[in-house]
Amino acid sequence: MIRLTNDPIDYAALTESVRSNQSGAVVLFLGTVREMTGGRQTVALDYECYPAMAEAKMQELLDEMRTRWPVDKAAIEHRLGHLELGDISVAAAVSCPHRVQAFEAGRWLIDELKVRVPIWKKENWSDGTTEWVHPGVPPA
Amino acid sequence: MKIAVKLFARARDLAGTESMTVDIPAEGTVASLRGAMREVCPALAPLTPHLFVAINAQYAGDTVTIRPSDEVACFPPVSGG
């Protein structure tokens, strides 16, 4: 299951959706809005995406993950729009027969999401400035 | 041929538009698109070395040929999660 949403993420429901009697392990990753980054204070983040490509890339990740690990069920939900401190920006849940597979697959899934899926966050710093986060690109 | 390029995040802010139109030769490639974008929009210069191009929702290298019906997008490195 893949979802882009402007609403709060129901991570309990997401986690339930990947549970099954075939799996002895369920791993859930939550990304949440952090206050401090390198000594600077965040008050909020704004997320946007390229919807058609973001959905295609997330599906591609789920398909590729299944070629690497014996994944039973998997789900990704990413939030868009304005998020406050502590809000959940992304949830990724994976179930597998055994825990090592579930941890490895879940780790790979969120790592690849962060470099492949066209979603961007904009920092709203406590000094009133804003800044798009583009890894590897010098600040404006 | 005229190609509409969707822009996102800092690329959109620097260009001041969500979609820019550039003219490239028939059978033009991603590399020719990049060159045309630089000419049409010098404001993108600081981002130019970092921009990704996507054709029909797939990342596309510089040698990929663009067809008139393709959906083309251009954006800086992603930061979801």
Backbone of each chain as ProteinMPNN parsed JSONL, in Angstrom:
{"seq_chain_A": "MIRLTNDPIDYAALTESVRSNQSGAVVLFLGTVREMTGGRQTVALDYECYPAMAEAKMQELLDEMRTRWPVDKAAIEHRLGHLELGDISVAAAVSCPHRVQAFEAGRWLIDELKVRVPIWKKENWSDGTTEWVHPGVPPA", "coords_chain_A": {"N_chain_A": [[0.838, -1.184, 0.0], [0.49, 2.185, -0.849], [0.679, 5.602, -0.128], [0.123, 9.066, -0.458], [-0.438, 11.849, 1.511], [-2.317, 14.589, 2.893], [-3.174, 14.536, 5.418], [-2.929, 13.694, 8.974], [-0.841, 10.855, 9.726], [-2.022, 7.647, 10.242], [-0.441, 5.582, 11.987], [-0.789, 3.27, 13.404], [-2.88, 1.95, 12.112], [-1.63, 1.611, 9.664], [0.45, -0.11, 10.378], [-1.03, -2.335, 11.257], [-2.024, -3.086, 8.789], [-0.027, -4.512, 7.543], [0.315, -6.787, 8.968], [0.289, -10.358, 9.377], [-0.518, -13.872, 9.456], [1.528, -15.228, 8.323], [3.816, -13.943, 8.891], [6.445, -13.475, 11.176], [7.57, -11.225, 12.052], [7.343, -7.721, 12.312], [8.307, -4.606, 11.185], [8.303, -1.207, 11.866], [8.925, 2.001, 10.622], [9.102, 5.348, 11.628], [9.279, 8.627, 10.467], [9.909, 11.706, 11.943], [9.218, 15.162, 12.718], [11.995, 17.006, 13.531], [13.426, 19.089, 16.039], [16.035, 20.313, 16.309], [18.761, 20.941, 14.137], [21.985, 20.661, 13.381], [22.567, 22.729, 15.23], [20.731, 24.661, 14.529], [17.366, 25.855, 14.85], [14.337, 24.346, 14.16], [11.019, 25.29, 13.335], [8.916, 24.377, 11.863], [8.088, 22.189, 9.111], [7.657, 22.176, 5.583], [6.268, 20.081, 3.194], [6.494, 18.981, -0.172], [5.614, 17.333, -3.288], [6.232, 15.529, -6.377], [3.624, 14.295, -7.635], [2.758, 12.052, -9.407], [5.172, 10.813, -10.093], [6.281, 10.333, -7.596], [4.541, 8.43, -6.52], [4.93, 6.373, -8.368], [7.632, 5.8, -7.961], [7.668, 4.981, -5.297], [6.17, 2.636, -5.489], [7.888, 1.214, -7.138], [10.014, 0.864, -5.362], [8.846, -0.849, -3.456], [8.4, -3.078, -5.062], [11.032, -3.73, -5.835], [12.171, -4.239, -3.362], [10.959, -6.63, -2.721], [12.298, -8.371, -4.373], [14.623, -8.705, -3.057], [14.283, -9.403, -0.378], [12.324, -11.733, 1.574], [9.59, -10.504, 1.649], [6.495, -10.188, 3.188], [4.168, -8.419, 3.541], [3.923, -4.892, 2.795], [3.977, -1.356, 3.422], [3.788, 2.112, 2.669], [3.485, 5.401, 3.761], [3.384, 8.822, 3.108], [3.476, 12.08, 4.34], [2.274, 15.286, 3.264], [2.522, 18.886, 2.858], [2.088, 21.268, 5.556], [3.94, 20.705, 8.415], [4.209, 20.35, 11.922], [6.517, 20.522, 14.766], [7.456, 17.296, 15.845], [5.434, 16.048, 14.448], [4.44, 13.293, 12.345], [6.115, 12.53, 9.459], [6.625, 10.515, 7.649], [5.757, 7.071, 7.28], [6.776, 3.747, 7.301], [6.148, 0.402, 6.863], [6.939, -3.015, 7.267], [6.513, -6.476, 6.808], [7.855, -9.691, 7.525], [8.88, -13.167, 7.42], [10.916, -13.535, 9.373], [12.857, -11.69, 11.87], [15.37, -10.517, 11.16], [15.324, -10.238, 8.388], [13.152, -8.489, 8.209], [14.055, -6.168, 9.542], [16.273, -5.508, 7.91], [15.052, -5.129, 5.377], [13.255, -3.071, 5.966], [14.998, -1.006, 6.716], [16.401, -0.623, 4.312], [14.287, 0.19, 2.686], [13.45, 2.746, 3.72], [15.835, 4.145, 3.505], [16.273, 4.158, 0.702], [13.959, 5.423, -0.171], [14.48, 8.005, 0.661], [16.39, 8.909, -1.137], [15.445, 8.464, -3.704], [12.708, 9.038, -4.158], [10.648, 11.584, -5.414], [10.167, 13.864, -3.351], [10.128, 16.756, -1.368], [11.451, 18.711, 1.341], [10.91, 21.736, 3.122], [12.627, 23.814, 5.257], [11.445, 25.66, 8.013], [12.892, 27.947, 9.728], [13.729, 29.027, 13.112], [14.47, 31.652, 13.076], [12.872, 32.875, 11.294], [13.452, 32.582, 8.634], [13.263, 30.64, 5.563], [14.09, 27.517, 3.933], [14.773, 25.362, 1.308], [15.484, 21.899, 1.489], [18.049, 20.353, -0.007], [19.961, 17.804, -0.454], [23.49, 17.884, -0.763], [23.563, 20.171, -2.241], [24.823, 23.426, -2.157], [23.778, 25.898, 0.284], [21.429, 28.505, -0.583]], "CA_chain_A": [[0.0, 0.0, 0.0], [1.247, 3.423, -0.984], [-0.237, 6.728, 0.013], [0.565, 10.428, -0.187], [-1.607, 12.405, 2.195], [-2.192, 15.852, 3.629], [-3.742, 14.321, 6.754], [-2.036, 12.964, 9.886], [-0.671, 9.442, 9.38], [-2.472, 6.675, 11.241], [0.598, 4.557, 11.862], [-1.299, 2.017, 13.959], [-3.617, 1.286, 11.035], [-0.637, 1.217, 8.663], [1.137, -1.286, 10.901], [-1.996, -3.451, 11.201], [-2.262, -3.495, 7.404], [1.024, -5.42, 7.064], [0.396, -7.979, 9.82], [-0.361, -11.56, 8.863], [-0.089, -15.097, 10.135], [2.733, -15.752, 7.668], [4.966, -13.15, 9.314], [6.783, -13.46, 12.584], [8.242, -9.964, 12.364], [6.851, -6.501, 11.684], [9.117, -3.437, 11.512], [7.702, 0.076, 11.498], [9.769, 3.186, 10.739], [8.429, 6.646, 11.57], [10.079, 9.842, 10.387], [9.182, 12.759, 12.657], [9.818, 16.492, 12.562], [12.991, 17.222, 14.592], [13.582, 20.517, 16.341], [17.377, 20.874, 16.146], [19.603, 20.41, 13.069], [23.256, 21.372, 13.332], [22.541, 23.949, 16.027], [19.643, 25.547, 14.113], [16.085, 25.425, 15.393], [13.213, 24.236, 13.227], [9.69, 25.455, 13.926], [7.969, 23.597, 11.057], [8.556, 21.77, 7.786], [6.658, 22.073, 4.521], [6.624, 19.028, 2.233], [5.774, 18.899, -1.442], [6.089, 16.209, -4.09], [5.815, 15.376, -7.775], [2.758, 13.181, -7.228], [2.749, 10.851, -10.257], [6.467, 10.143, -10.014], [6.482, 9.871, -6.22], [3.812, 7.169, -6.367], [5.593, 5.358, -9.201], [8.913, 5.427, -7.345], [7.404, 4.211, -4.082], [5.78, 1.297, -5.929], [9.119, 0.574, -7.622], [10.776, 0.446, -4.178], [8.216, -2.035, -2.872], [8.649, -4.208, -5.973], [12.452, -4.087, -5.767], [12.412, -4.809, -2.039], [10.503, -8.03, -2.747], [13.289, -9.202, -5.057], [15.798, -8.826, -2.195], [13.927, -10.028, 0.896], [11.031, -12.435, 1.522], [8.621, -9.601, 2.275], [5.107, -10.636, 3.155], [3.391, -7.229, 3.193], [4.644, -3.644, 3.044], [3.165, -0.158, 3.21], [4.463, 3.401, 2.867], [2.62, 6.573, 3.703], [4.172, 10.046, 3.291], [2.615, 13.244, 4.505], [2.621, 16.498, 2.519], [1.972, 20.109, 3.436], [2.745, 21.926, 6.684], [4.056, 19.828, 9.59], [4.776, 20.969, 13.12], [7.476, 19.688, 15.501], [6.936, 16.035, 16.354], [4.502, 15.394, 13.523], [4.985, 12.172, 11.576], [6.193, 12.87, 8.034], [6.605, 9.29, 6.845], [5.679, 5.792, 7.982], [7.041, 2.604, 6.417], [5.979, -0.834, 7.631], [7.308, -4.211, 6.504], [6.439, -7.748, 7.539], [8.638, -10.796, 6.957], [8.842, -14.327, 8.311], [11.864, -13.431, 10.484], [13.169, -10.305, 12.207], [16.544, -9.955, 10.475], [14.833, -9.815, 7.067], [12.257, -7.335, 8.358], [14.885, -4.993, 9.848], [17.069, -5.142, 6.726], [14.175, -4.611, 4.331], [12.724, -1.78, 6.401], [16.097, -0.038, 6.648], [16.639, -0.35, 2.895], [13.136, 0.91, 2.138], [13.447, 4.174, 4.07], [17.053, 4.742, 2.936], [16.081, 4.382, -0.734], [12.914, 6.448, -0.317], [15.047, 9.334, 0.872], [17.225, 9.349, -2.26], [14.836, 8.23, -5.014], [11.316, 9.471, -4.33], [10.637, 13.044, -5.536], [9.49, 14.606, -2.285], [11.078, 17.734, -0.835], [11.039, 19.415, 2.551], [11.414, 23.097, 3.297], [12.788, 24.192, 6.658], [11.015, 26.957, 8.539], [13.789, 28.124, 10.877], [13.191, 29.868, 14.192], [14.77, 33.07, 12.818], [11.9, 33.385, 10.333], [13.831, 32.275, 7.253], [12.907, 29.308, 5.071], [15.167, 26.963, 3.103], [14.567, 24.015, 0.781], [16.546, 20.945, 1.797], [18.485, 19.617, -1.197], [21.259, 17.251, -0.058], [24.591, 18.033, -1.705], [23.515, 21.479, -2.898], [25.151, 24.484, -1.209], [22.64, 26.775, 0.583], [21.283, 29.66, -1.49]], "C_chain_A": [[0.884, 1.248, 0.0], [0.273, 4.584, -0.857], [0.536, 8.02, 0.245], [-0.639, 11.133, 0.407], [-1.299, 13.762, 2.823], [-2.674, 15.709, 5.071], [-2.736, 13.609, 7.65], [-2.018, 11.474, 9.549], [-1.126, 8.567, 10.548], [-1.519, 5.479, 11.191], [0.174, 3.231, 12.476], [-2.042, 1.239, 12.871], [-2.653, 0.791, 9.961], [0.08, -0.067, 9.093], [0.227, -2.515, 10.849], [-2.104, -3.997, 9.781], [-1.189, -4.448, 6.879], [1.137, -6.687, 7.919], [-0.281, -9.161, 9.151], [0.178, -12.774, 9.599], [1.155, -15.711, 9.503], [3.999, -15.049, 8.17], [5.176, -13.227, 10.811], [7.414, -12.152, 13.009], [7.607, -8.823, 11.598], [7.746, -5.358, 12.138], [8.398, -2.197, 10.997], [8.741, 1.174, 11.656], [8.876, 4.409, 10.688], [9.477, 7.732, 11.425], [9.278, 10.959, 11.028], [9.941, 14.085, 12.575], [10.671, 16.822, 13.783], [13.205, 18.72, 14.796], [14.963, 21.055, 15.982], [18.148, 20.165, 15.027], [20.869, 21.253, 13.008], [23.228, 22.699, 14.064], [21.466, 24.94, 15.612], [18.305, 24.955, 14.549], [14.991, 25.466, 14.329], [11.913, 24.521, 13.968], [8.637, 24.659, 13.146], [8.666, 23.181, 9.768], [7.379, 21.802, 6.817], [7.14, 21.034, 3.511], [5.819, 19.189, 0.954], [6.344, 17.733, -2.244], [5.675, 16.382, -5.551], [4.949, 14.115, -7.75], [2.883, 11.925, -8.091], [4.062, 10.084, -10.124], [6.725, 9.611, -8.61], [5.769, 8.536, -6.02], [4.486, 6.048, -7.166], [6.876, 4.872, -8.537], [8.689, 4.622, -6.064], [6.983, 2.785, -4.444], [6.998, 0.516, -6.412], [9.958, 0.069, -6.446], [10.178, -0.816, -3.566], [8.484, -3.26, -3.741], [10.1, -4.682, -5.869], [12.79, -4.737, -4.424], [12.046, -6.293, -2.021], [11.473, -8.945, -3.504], [14.5, -9.471, -4.156], [15.512, -9.556, -0.882], [12.569, -10.715, 0.759], [9.939, -11.634, 2.237], [7.211, -10.161, 2.104], [4.225, -9.464, 2.721], [4.219, -5.986, 3.503], [3.73, -2.472, 2.737], [4.011, 1.078, 3.472], [3.41, 4.5, 2.805], [3.498, 7.797, 3.972], [3.241, 11.232, 3.355], [3.167, 14.427, 3.723], [2.008, 17.701, 3.219], [2.764, 20.559, 4.652], [2.741, 21.026, 7.918], [4.748, 20.56, 10.729], [5.764, 20.005, 13.793], [6.792, 18.425, 16.022], [5.969, 15.338, 15.437], [5.208, 14.282, 12.751], [4.946, 12.523, 10.093], [6.11, 11.63, 7.155], [6.48, 8.079, 7.76], [5.901, 4.695, 6.957], [6.982, 1.344, 7.268], [6.224, -2.033, 6.724], [7.099, -5.445, 7.385], [7.173, -8.823, 6.763], [8.504, -11.992, 7.903], [9.72, -14.144, 9.554], [12.374, -11.995, 10.655], [14.339, -9.72, 11.423], [16.135, -9.438, 9.092], [14.01, -8.534, 7.194], [13.046, -6.064, 8.654], [15.661, -4.543, 8.605], [16.199, -4.514, 5.649], [13.643, -3.225, 4.704], [13.765, -0.677, 6.323], [16.362, 0.371, 5.195], [15.518, 0.516, 2.321], [13.189, 2.401, 2.471], [14.697, 4.856, 3.52], [16.857, 5.068, 1.455], [14.996, 5.422, -0.991], [13.532, 7.843, -0.259], [15.94, 9.806, -0.271], [16.543, 9.219, -3.621], [13.477, 8.892, -5.226], [11.247, 11.003, -4.351], [9.664, 13.722, -4.573], [10.541, 15.547, -1.713], [10.518, 18.361, 0.424], [11.669, 20.8, 2.569], [11.457, 23.408, 4.786], [12.155, 25.561, 6.916], [11.808, 27.167, 9.824], [13.19, 29.1, 11.89], [13.505, 31.348, 13.968], [13.853, 33.66, 11.74], [12.246, 33.105, 8.882], [13.342, 30.869, 6.872], [13.984, 28.844, 4.096], [14.795, 25.554, 2.628], [15.752, 23.137, 1.144], [16.84, 20.149, 0.526], [19.876, 19.058, -0.917], [22.315, 17.393, -1.155], [24.62, 19.373, -2.414], [23.853, 22.553, -1.858], [23.922, 25.364, -0.947], [22.62, 27.981, -0.361], [21.995, 30.87, -0.918]], "O_chain_A": [[1.868, 1.349, 0.733], [-0.825, 4.549, -1.413], [1.477, 8.065, 1.037], [-1.744, 11.031, -0.127], [-0.17, 14.038, 3.227], [-2.59, 16.656, 5.853], [-1.795, 12.988, 7.155], [-3.03, 10.902, 9.144], [-0.675, 8.729, 11.682], [-1.744, 4.508, 10.468], [0.708, 2.182, 12.117], [-1.862, 0.03, 12.725], [-2.823, -0.299, 9.414], [0.289, -0.981, 8.295], [0.655, -3.598, 10.45], [-2.255, -5.201, 9.578], [-1.409, -5.125, 5.874], [1.957, -7.56, 7.632], [-1.284, -9.009, 8.454], [1.202, -12.703, 10.279], [1.767, -16.611, 10.078], [5.113, -15.501, 7.908], [4.248, -13.071, 11.606], [7.756, -11.971, 14.178], [7.36, -8.926, 10.397], [7.931, -5.154, 13.337], [7.949, -2.145, 9.853], [9.377, 1.277, 12.705], [8.003, 4.516, 9.827], [10.454, 7.76, 12.172], [8.106, 11.15, 10.704], [11.157, 14.108, 12.386], [10.173, 16.909, 14.905], [13.167, 19.506, 13.85], [15.067, 22.14, 15.41], [18.183, 18.936, 14.976], [20.826, 22.423, 12.627], [23.792, 23.685, 13.591], [21.295, 25.965, 16.272], [18.131, 23.738, 14.611], [14.761, 26.492, 13.689], [11.719, 24.056, 15.091], [7.593, 24.306, 13.693], [9.693, 23.742, 9.387], [6.247, 21.494, 7.189], [8.273, 21.096, 3.034], [4.625, 19.49, 0.985], [7.413, 17.209, -1.929], [4.882, 17.258, -5.899], [5.466, 13.001, -7.831], [3.094, 10.837, -7.556], [4.065, 8.855, -10.05], [7.325, 8.548, -8.452], [6.326, 7.616, -5.421], [4.595, 4.917, -6.693], [7.174, 3.677, -8.548], [9.437, 3.687, -5.779], [7.392, 1.832, -3.781], [7.135, -0.677, -6.141], [10.542, -1.013, -6.513], [10.903, -1.74, -3.2], [8.762, -4.345, -3.229], [10.366, -5.883, -5.82], [13.593, -5.668, -4.359], [12.724, -7.106, -1.393], [11.468, -10.158, -3.296], [15.309, -10.352, -4.447], [16.381, -10.239, -0.34], [11.757, -10.324, -0.08], [9.436, -12.037, 3.286], [6.805, -10.552, 1.01], [3.606, -9.511, 1.657], [5.102, -6.015, 4.359], [2.827, -2.57, 1.905], [4.844, 1.094, 4.378], [2.56, 4.522, 1.914], [4.262, 7.819, 4.937], [2.334, 11.376, 2.536], [4.378, 14.555, 3.543], [1.11, 17.571, 4.051], [3.955, 20.273, 4.772], [1.682, 20.633, 8.408], [5.726, 21.282, 10.535], [5.837, 18.829, 13.438], [5.691, 18.481, 16.569], [5.699, 14.15, 15.616], [6.419, 14.33, 12.535], [3.88, 12.781, 9.536], [5.585, 11.688, 6.043], [7.022, 8.058, 8.865], [5.299, 4.7, 5.883], [7.683, 1.231, 8.274], [5.782, -2.067, 5.575], [7.466, -5.451, 8.56], [7.131, -8.875, 5.534], [8.068, -11.845, 9.045], [9.333, -14.54, 10.654], [12.332, -11.192, 9.723], [14.305, -8.546, 11.056], [16.539, -8.352, 8.677], [14.151, -7.612, 6.39], [12.757, -5.006, 8.095], [15.703, -3.355, 8.285], [16.56, -3.487, 5.073], [13.588, -2.324, 3.867], [13.466, 0.446, 5.917], [16.525, 1.552, 4.89], [15.769, 1.455, 1.566], [12.992, 3.234, 1.586], [14.637, 6.015, 3.112], [17.24, 6.149, 1.006], [15.105, 6.216, -1.926], [13.163, 8.738, -1.019], [16.223, 11.001, -0.365], [17.013, 9.804, -4.597], [13.134, 9.264, -6.348], [11.727, 11.656, -3.424], [8.539, 14.088, -4.915], [11.709, 15.178, -1.588], [9.308, 18.529, 0.579], [12.79, 21.009, 2.103], [10.454, 23.282, 5.488], [12.316, 26.494, 6.128], [11.453, 26.638, 10.877], [12.287, 29.878, 11.582], [12.885, 32.21, 14.591], [14.033, 34.805, 11.325], [11.436, 33.358, 7.99], [13.052, 30.035, 7.73], [14.699, 29.656, 3.508], [14.536, 24.666, 3.439], [16.897, 23.588, 1.109], [16.006, 19.381, 0.046], [20.871, 19.755, -1.118], [22.071, 17.069, -2.318], [25.584, 19.687, -3.112], [23.24, 22.589, -0.791], [23.108, 25.562, -1.848], [23.657, 28.413, -0.865], [21.988, 31.938, -1.53]]}, "seq_chain_B": "MKIAVKLFARARDLAGTESMTVDIPAEGTVASLRGAMREVCPALAPLTPHLFVAINAQYAGDTVTIRPSDEVACFPPVSGG", "coords_chain_B": {"N_chain_B": [[11.259, 21.541, -31.216], [8.688, 22.359, -28.877], [8.943, 22.067, -25.396], [7.354, 21.5, -22.376], [8.415, 21.982, -19.106], [8.111, 20.687, -15.969], [8.661, 22.12, -12.793], [10.138, 21.893, -9.54], [10.262, 22.536, -5.959], [13.243, 24.18, -4.909], [14.057, 24.748, -7.487], [11.731, 25.549, -8.792], [11.154, 27.836, -7.269], [13.396, 29.478, -7.818], [13.14, 29.821, -10.582], [10.703, 30.995, -10.649], [8.336, 29.989, -11.569], [6.007, 27.288, -12.11], [6.166, 25.769, -14.313], [8.155, 25.7, -17.134], [8.687, 26.632, -20.553], [10.656, 25.289, -23.076], [12.615, 25.353, -26.064], [13.706, 22.806, -28.047], [15.75, 20.906, -30.364], [14.16, 18.658, -32.735], [14.194, 15.215, -31.826], [15.82, 15.858, -29.773], [17.925, 15.681, -26.834], [18.172, 14.903, -23.277], [20.41, 16.304, -22.495], [20.425, 18.424, -24.335], [18.112, 19.651, -23.551], [18.833, 20.519, -20.984], [20.727, 22.459, -21.677], [19.108, 24.283, -23.077], [17.434, 25.089, -21.035], [19.182, 26.449, -19.363], [19.732, 28.691, -20.945], [17.203, 29.904, -21.239], [16.528, 30.441, -18.636], [18.474, 31.916, -16.668], [18.478, 32.243, -13.94], [18.413, 29.789, -12.772], [20.971, 28.925, -12.622], [22.662, 28.5, -10.234], [21.776, 26.047, -9.389], [22.102, 24.336, -11.478], [24.195, 22.261, -11.87], [23.226, 20.322, -10.216], [20.718, 19.457, -10.858], [18.126, 17.102, -11.477], [16.645, 15.311, -14.203], [13.512, 14.153, -15.216], [11.775, 11.875, -17.22], [8.602, 11.084, -18.167], [8.053, 10.251, -15.527], [10.343, 8.828, -14.813], [13.767, 8.764, -13.856], [16.118, 10.341, -15.984], [18.99, 10.048, -17.964], [21.609, 12.093, -19.524], [21.779, 11.328, -22.219], [19.349, 10.458, -23.079], [16.658, 10.494, -25.369], [14.202, 12.966, -26.056], [10.749, 12.92, -26.587], [7.973, 14.529, -28.301], [5.578, 14.057, -26.913], [6.294, 13.455, -24.345], [6.214, 13.599, -20.743], [7.908, 15.95, -18.958], [10.105, 16.681, -16.314], [11.946, 18.639, -13.91], [14.209, 18.835, -11.276], [15.779, 19.579, -8.06], [18.017, 17.674, -5.806], [16.294, 15.188, -3.879], [14.405, 15.232, -0.772], [12.72, 13.807, 0.934], [11.062, 11.977, 3.618]], "CA_chain_B": [[9.957, 21.278, -30.595], [8.521, 23.024, -27.578], [8.771, 21.111, -24.299], [7.009, 22.085, -21.068], [9.185, 21.316, -18.059], [7.615, 20.918, -14.613], [9.727, 22.445, -11.849], [9.745, 21.661, -8.153], [11.077, 22.973, -4.833], [14.041, 25.399, -5.139], [14.101, 25.043, -8.928], [10.529, 26.337, -9.088], [11.272, 29.157, -6.648], [14.388, 30.283, -8.548], [12.599, 30.144, -11.906], [9.511, 31.807, -10.471], [7.214, 29.39, -12.285], [5.877, 25.845, -11.926], [6.402, 25.083, -15.588], [8.773, 26.56, -18.138], [8.694, 26.038, -21.881], [11.925, 25.463, -23.787], [12.6, 24.882, -27.449], [14.878, 21.975, -28.361], [15.614, 20.297, -31.69], [13.515, 17.346, -32.824], [15.14, 14.181, -31.4], [16.717, 16.435, -28.767], [18.189, 14.832, -25.677], [18.154, 15.559, -21.973], [21.518, 17.273, -22.483], [20.018, 19.645, -25.052], [17.115, 20.292, -22.685], [19.564, 21.241, -19.935], [21.31, 23.655, -22.282], [18.034, 25.228, -23.376], [16.935, 25.646, -19.765], [20.17, 27.435, -18.9], [19.574, 29.921, -21.73], [15.905, 30.52, -20.969], [16.376, 30.809, -17.223], [19.773, 32.026, -15.994], [18.3, 32.202, -12.479], [18.613, 28.41, -12.312], [22.395, 28.604, -12.706], [23.276, 27.904, -9.033], [21.302, 24.67, -9.207], [22.265, 23.571, -12.711], [24.946, 20.996, -11.797], [22.589, 19.388, -9.282], [19.341, 19.162, -11.263], [17.733, 15.839, -12.106], [15.582, 15.389, -15.21], [12.678, 12.954, -15.267], [10.916, 11.736, -18.402], [7.493, 10.167, -17.867], [8.177, 9.779, -14.144], [11.56, 8.045, -14.587], [14.996, 9.543, -13.988], [16.637, 10.207, -17.348], [20.352, 10.539, -18.163], [21.768, 13.128, -20.549], [21.712, 10.831, -23.593], [17.979, 10.022, -23.394], [15.959, 11.337, -26.348], [12.892, 13.451, -25.609], [9.718, 12.956, -27.634], [7.039, 15.644, -28.048], [4.491, 13.688, -25.998], [6.823, 13.102, -23.033], [6.079, 14.496, -19.593], [9.276, 16.255, -18.543], [10.22, 17.413, -15.049], [13.318, 18.959, -13.528], [14.18, 19.179, -9.851], [17.02, 19.362, -7.301], [18.001, 16.442, -5.015], [15.077, 15.016, -3.086], [14.632, 15.274, 0.683], [11.583, 13.27, 1.674], [11.366, 11.213, 4.809]], "C_chain_B": [[9.904, 21.937, -29.22], [8.203, 21.977, -26.506], [8.431, 21.89, -23.027], [7.716, 21.282, -19.987], [8.597, 21.687, -16.7], [8.8, 21.15, -13.69], [9.228, 22.266, -10.424], [10.758, 22.276, -7.184], [11.911, 24.214, -5.201], [14.138, 25.746, -6.615], [12.9, 25.904, -9.321], [10.658, 27.745, -8.505], [12.247, 30.044, -7.416], [13.839, 30.719, -9.909], [11.368, 31.035, -11.805], [8.3, 31.266, -11.214], [7.195, 27.883, -12.052], [6.188, 25.072, -13.192], [7.014, 26.064, -16.569], [8.78, 25.837, -19.484], [10.024, 26.332, -22.55], [11.802, 24.837, -25.168], [13.877, 24.066, -27.681], [14.673, 21.344, -29.734], [14.787, 19.009, -31.626], [14.572, 16.285, -32.512], [16.14, 14.728, -30.384], [16.824, 15.524, -27.551], [18.028, 15.623, -24.378], [19.262, 16.6, -21.89], [21.118, 18.564, -23.214], [18.947, 20.392, -24.26], [17.804, 21.109, -21.594], [20.156, 22.545, -20.478], [20.253, 24.716, -22.552], [17.506, 25.879, -22.105], [17.885, 26.706, -19.216], [19.991, 28.762, -19.63], [18.288, 30.652, -21.376], [15.839, 31.08, -19.559], [17.718, 30.839, -16.503], [19.663, 31.938, -14.471], [18.524, 30.803, -11.914], [20.09, 28.034, -12.189], [22.98, 27.97, -11.437], [22.907, 26.432, -8.84], [21.707, 23.747, -10.35], [23.033, 22.257, -12.556], [24.236, 19.921, -10.982], [21.219, 18.899, -9.763], [19.198, 17.774, -11.87], [16.662, 16.124, -13.152], [14.836, 14.058, -15.179], [11.814, 12.999, -16.519], [9.857, 10.688, -18.071], [7.7, 9.453, -16.529], [9.337, 8.81, -13.908], [12.777, 8.961, -14.729], [15.619, 9.27, -15.355], [18.03, 10.823, -17.437], [20.44, 11.452, -19.379], [21.596, 12.629, -21.978], [20.299, 10.393, -24.007], [17.319, 11.02, -24.347], [14.572, 11.704, -25.828], [11.94, 13.475, -26.799], [8.692, 14.029, -27.28], [5.971, 15.312, -27.004], [4.972, 13.407, -24.577], [6.435, 14.119, -21.966], [7.472, 14.697, -19.003], [9.252, 17.064, -17.252], [11.684, 17.601, -14.703], [13.308, 19.42, -12.073], [15.524, 18.906, -9.184], [16.91, 18.074, -6.467], [16.831, 16.391, -4.03], [15.407, 14.954, -1.596], [13.395, 14.822, 1.455], [12.039, 12.496, 2.888], [11.28, 12.059, 6.05]], "O_chain_B": [[10.904, 22.056, -28.513], [7.327, 21.129, -26.676], [9.139, 22.826, -22.655], [7.629, 20.055, -19.955], [8.584, 22.858, -16.322], [9.818, 20.466, -13.787], [8.047, 22.462, -10.137], [11.92, 22.505, -7.52], [11.374, 25.184, -5.736], [14.287, 26.917, -6.963], [13.032, 26.862, -10.083], [10.315, 28.728, -9.162], [11.97, 31.222, -7.643], [14.051, 31.855, -10.333], [11.027, 31.744, -12.752], [7.343, 32.0, -11.462], [8.239, 27.271, -11.823], [6.443, 23.868, -13.151], [6.459, 27.136, -16.811], [8.866, 24.611, -19.552], [10.469, 27.479, -22.59], [11.005, 23.928, -25.4], [14.987, 24.577, -27.531], [13.542, 21.257, -30.213], [14.726, 18.354, -30.586], [15.73, 16.442, -32.898], [17.19, 14.126, -30.161], [15.94, 14.712, -27.276], [17.785, 16.83, -24.382], [19.081, 17.657, -21.285], [21.438, 19.663, -22.76], [18.886, 21.621, -24.296], [17.414, 22.243, -21.313], [20.096, 23.589, -19.829], [20.467, 25.899, -22.291], [17.174, 27.064, -22.092], [17.455, 27.725, -18.676], [20.084, 29.829, -19.023], [18.281, 31.874, -21.231], [15.169, 32.084, -19.316], [18.064, 29.889, -15.802], [20.633, 31.601, -13.792], [18.793, 30.645, -10.723], [20.421, 26.951, -11.707], [23.724, 26.995, -11.539], [23.641, 25.674, -8.206], [21.664, 22.524, -10.213], [22.578, 21.229, -13.058], [24.6, 18.747, -11.047], [20.625, 18.019, -9.139], [20.029, 17.331, -12.663], [15.872, 17.057, -13.008], [15.44, 12.987, -15.123], [11.202, 14.019, -16.836], [10.18, 9.548, -17.737], [7.545, 8.237, -16.416], [9.332, 8.059, -12.933], [12.816, 9.823, -15.606], [15.648, 8.133, -15.826], [18.235, 11.971, -17.041], [19.493, 11.576, -20.157], [21.297, 13.423, -22.87], [20.082, 10.003, -25.154], [17.41, 12.233, -24.155], [13.867, 10.88, -25.245], [12.272, 13.98, -27.871], [8.548, 14.4, -26.115], [5.511, 16.202, -26.288], [4.156, 13.148, -23.691], [6.337, 15.319, -22.227], [8.132, 13.739, -18.601], [8.477, 18.01, -17.114], [12.548, 16.839, -15.136], [12.514, 20.275, -11.684], [16.316, 18.102, -9.677], [15.848, 17.454, -6.42], [16.44, 17.397, -3.438], [16.539, 14.663, -1.209], [13.064, 15.384, 2.499], [13.234, 12.37, 3.158], [11.509, 11.563, 7.153]]}, "name": "protein", "num_of_chains": 2, "seq": "MIRLTNDPIDYAALTESVRSNQSGAVVLFLGTVREMTGGRQTVALDYECYPAMAEAKMQELLDEMRTRWPVDKAAIEHRLGHLELGDISVAAAVSCPHRVQAFEAGRWLIDELKVRVPIWKKENWSDGTTEWVHPGVPPAMKIAVKLFARARDLAGTESMTVDIPAEGTVASLRGAMREVCPALAPLTPHLFVAINAQYAGDTVTIRPSDEVACFPPVSGG"}
